[in-house]
């Protein structure tokens, strides 16, 4: 019993060496690096939120300038009723005179960043006129962003129309 007690007493000073690196206090330089990386991630998250808000505004105004700037040339997407689109066909859909929006809102934006890639999910709520008929719709949208030397670019996207009985935020 005395041997076990002696081993425990001798082993206590080694305790911190047994801890996982995440369990020990950070050094000042490690803390500074951690805080810098957290601030950079928040800046990137805010930038993508701003891009999602800009996209909604551009759709409401039928203005494709935003999409020419932010969507990659090899963009691939799917519209809310299943139509596949590339950058040019998406721009044509945005500029279409068939639809006029009273409102086009984005909400419930979620961002996940993975190094130089990010996934944005959101709820789109729209009211307007399509080919002379009034509509009120909600869609869930997802966009895949890649961080390039020229900034974040959307490389893929999909919108899924929600059934009328799903609560929507306007």
N, C-alpha and C positions, 0 to 999 in steps of 0.2 A: 504494500500500500504506500509505503514511504517512497518507493521508487517511482510510482505513478504520480505522486504529488510533486516530486522533484522534476520529473519530465514536464508536467504541466507548467510549473513555475518557470522552468528554463524556456519553454515554448512560447510563453506569453509575449516576450519581446519580438518574436518572429511573426506575431499575429498580423500586423499591417502588410507584411510581405505576402501573406496568403490571400489578401483581398483582391478583388477584381479592380482593374484600373479605374473604372467608373465609380468605385466606392471611396476613393481617396479624394481629399480636397485638391482642387485644381491649383496649379502654380499661377502666379500673376500673368505670365505670358500665355498659358493655356486658357485662362479665363478671358483674356483680351481677344484671343483668336476665336473662342466660342462665341463671345458677344458680337464680334465683327461678322462672323458667318450667319448668326441669327438675324442681325440687322440687314445683311445682304439678302437673305431669304425673304424677309418681310418686304423689302423694296421690290423684289421680283414679283412677289405675290400681289402687291398693290399695282404694279405695272400691268399685270395680266387682268386684274379686276377692271382697271381703266380701259384696257383694250376691249373687254366684253361689253362695257358700257358704251364705248364708241361704236361698236358693231351694232348694237341695238338702235342707237341714234341714226346711224347711216341707213339701216333698213327702214326705219320710220320715214326718213326723208327720200327714200329711193335713190340714194347717193352712193355710187360704187367706188368713189375715190379711196375710201378707207380700205376696201377689200383689195384694190390694186396694190396698195402699199403694204398691207400686213399679210395677206394670203400668199403662200408660196406658189411659184409657177407650176409645181407638180401637185397642188392641192387636189384632194379627192374627198368627196363628201356624199351625203345622202340627204335629200330634202324630206320634209315631214310626211309626205305620202309615198316615200320609197323611191323617188326618182334619183338616180345617180348623177352627180355633177362633178365637173372639173372647175378650175378657176373661172374660165370664160363663161361657161353655162351658168355658174352661180351668179356671176356679175350680171348676166342678162336677166336672170330671175329677179335680182334686187332692183334693177332698173325698169322692170316691166311696168307698163302703163295700166295693166290689168288690175293692179292692186294699189289702193291708196289707204294709208294707215291714219287713223285718228290718234291712236297711241300704239306704241311698241315698247314694252318695258322688259327689263331684265331684273331678276331677283334671285335670291337663294343661290348666290354664286359660291361655288366651292373650288378651291385650287389645291392641287397636289403637285409639288415640284420634285423632280428626280434628276438631279445634276443639270443637264442641258435640255431637259424635256419637261413639259408640264401638261397636266390634264385639267381642263376647266369644265365644270358642269354647272348648269343654271336652268332656271325656269324662264321661258319667254311667254309673255302675255300680250296679245294683240287684239285690237279692235279696228275695224275699217270696212272698206268696200272692196269686194273682189268680183270683177265682171258685173257690176251693177247690184250685187247682193251684199247686204250687211253681214258681217261675221264678227264673232267674238271667240277667240281660241286661245288655248294654252299649249305649250310644247316644252318638253324637256330637251335640252341641247347639250352636246358634249363636243369640246374642241381639243385637239392635240396640238400643242405648241412645241417648237424647237427653237432654242436660243442660238442665234447666228451672230456673226460679227456685225450685222446690220440690225440686230434686235430680235425680239420674239416674232416668229412667223407661224401662222396656222398651216399645218400640213394635212389635217384631216378633221372632218366634222360630221355630225349627224344630229338631226332633229327628229323627235318622235312626238306626234300630235297626241294630246291627252283627250280621253273621252270627256264628254260634256259634264259628267257627274263628279269629276275630280276637282276639288277646291283649287282655285287659282288666285294668285295675288295680283292685284292691279294697282 
